[in-house]
Amino acid sequence: MRMRCCLVHSVAALGLLVGCVAQEVRVPHSVVADEDASISTSGTGKATFYLVGPGISRRSDVNLGHEINLAGEELQHAGEYFALLCSSDCQSASFFVVAAKPSSLTFLVHPSRVPVAQGDGVSGVALPFDQFQNFVLAPEFVNFQLTAKNGSLWSRSVPTKEGVAWFRTASGRSAGALQVRASLNDVSTLRAVEQVASDPCHLRITGQRNAKGILLQTEPIHDCAGNPVPDGTIVTFTASAGNGKSTVDAPIKQGVARAEIIAPGAVTISAASGVVMGNELRIGGR
């Protein structure tokens, strides 16, 4: 009888040991943000469950051998989560919550003003986020489109790499607003870039003497694409004579630049704006 009791106690102790070893926690490999999930457990009896992750720290009592349900609102932040199950000992496992589908685009465009017909003059970068502001790392295609008053200038579908899609392209040939759009599925973001005239092209001047000196004037100044050069752009007039040079800087007003140079003798007059040189005038003395 005594031997039988010892045998019973030994079996019970072995059963307790087996129960401890059999205690397991099994988590999903990954979960989409805000979706319900469950964690499987094995063993029997009571245990304490802990869930630790971005923005959450939870403790609850559970029954081993039953699933532990996780509500979607507990899993809204992307990142690594740790599940810890403790009874006679503790078992742990980790899983990842990934971003949900994109619901917004952060879109940056550079620069805010760009000269027309400039190669690689416009660039932009788009980053998708879900409704919980999780950065979407899964590959997506972002559509970029540039339009101006004369229609579409450029468009391309660009895949994201580690959550980022970007482009670089030339500016248009007409001054005015350039609309730059980034779209992903039904999400769209619009930015505007002001296209301005480039450097003056084919600068031409005329001049004549008056009672005070020589009155100089440019023809209407445009860039090489035919856009009027903005007022305020400086044109430098230079008068060269045998005894030296004199210069006058004149801003463009209403499309032309005007200046007056005091030069009683014969002179050669030229004009320049930026890197662009105009024609030369030779005006005799009084």
ZIVEN-V626501 format. One record per backbone hydrogen bond with DSSP energy under -0.5 kcal/mol. NH is the residue of the N-H (numbers start at 0). CO is the residue of the C=O. E is the energy in kcal/mol with one decimal. If there is no record, write none. Layout:
NH,CO,E
NH,CO,E
This chain:
4,0,-2.0
5,1,-2.1
6,2,-2.0
7,3,-2.3
8,4,-2.5
9,5,-2.1
10,6,-2.3
11,7,-2.3
12,8,-2.3
13,9,-2.3
14,10,-2.6
15,11,-2.2
16,12,-2.2
17,13,-2.9
18,14,-2.5
19,15,-1.9
20,16,-2.3
21,17,-2.5
22,18,-0.7
22,19,-0.7
25,39,-3.0
30,95,-2.3
32,97,-2.7
33,71,-0.6
33,74,-2.2
34,31,-2.0
36,69,-2.3
38,67,-2.3
39,25,-2.1
41,23,-1.6
46,61,-2.1
47,85,-3.3
48,59,-3.6
49,83,-2.9
50,57,-2.4
51,81,-2.4
52,55,-2.3
55,52,-2.0
57,50,-2.9
59,48,-2.3
61,46,-2.7
63,44,-3.0
63,61,-0.5
65,62,-1.4
67,38,-3.1
68,66,-0.6
69,36,-3.3
73,70,-1.6
74,71,-1.7
77,75,-0.5
78,96,-2.1
80,94,-3.2
81,51,-3.2
82,92,-3.3
83,49,-2.6
84,90,-3.2
85,47,-2.7
86,88,-2.8
90,84,-2.8
92,82,-2.1
94,80,-2.0
95,28,-1.4
96,78,-2.8
97,30,-2.8
97,95,-0.5
102,128,-3.2
103,128,-1.9
105,126,-2.8
106,104,-0.7
107,124,-2.5
109,122,-2.8
113,193,-2.4
115,195,-2.0
116,171,-3.5
117,114,-0.7
118,116,-0.6
120,117,-1.6
121,168,-2.7
122,109,-2.6
123,166,-1.9
124,107,-2.3
125,164,-3.2
126,105,-2.3
127,162,-0.6
128,103,-2.4
129,133,-2.1
132,129,-1.9
135,127,-2.2
136,134,-0.8
141,139,-0.5
141,157,-3.0
142,182,-3.1
143,141,-0.6
143,155,-3.1
144,180,-2.2
145,153,-3.1
146,178,-2.4
147,150,-2.5
150,147,-2.1
152,145,-3.2
153,145,-1.5
155,143,-2.3
157,141,-3.2
157,155,-0.6
159,139,-2.9
160,163,-2.7
163,160,-1.2
164,125,-2.1
166,123,-2.2
168,121,-2.8
170,117,-1.8
175,194,-2.7
177,192,-3.1
178,146,-2.9
178,176,-0.5
179,177,-0.5
179,190,-3.3
180,144,-2.8
180,178,-0.5
181,188,-2.7
182,142,-2.0
183,186,-3.0
186,183,-2.6
188,181,-2.8
190,179,-2.8
192,177,-2.6
193,111,-3.0
194,175,-3.1
194,192,-0.7
195,113,-2.3
195,193,-0.5
200,221,-2.9
205,216,-2.9
207,214,-1.9
209,212,-2.9
213,260,-2.9
214,207,-3.1
214,212,-0.5
215,213,-0.6
215,258,-3.3
216,205,-2.4
217,256,-2.0
218,203,-2.3
220,254,-2.5
221,200,-0.6
222,226,-2.4
223,198,-0.6
225,222,-1.8
228,220,-2.1
231,251,-2.3
232,229,-1.5
234,249,-2.8
235,271,-3.1
236,234,-0.6
236,247,-3.0
237,269,-2.7
238,245,-3.1
239,237,-0.5
239,267,-3.1
240,243,-2.9
243,240,-1.6
245,238,-1.9
247,236,-2.3
249,234,-2.8
251,232,-2.1
252,255,-3.4
255,252,-1.6
258,215,-2.0
260,213,-2.3
262,260,-0.8
266,282,-2.7
267,239,-2.4
268,280,-3.2
269,237,-2.4
271,235,-1.7
272,275,-2.4
275,272,-1.9
277,270,-3.2
278,202,-1.0
280,268,-3.0
282,266,-2.4
282,280,-0.6
285,263,-1.7
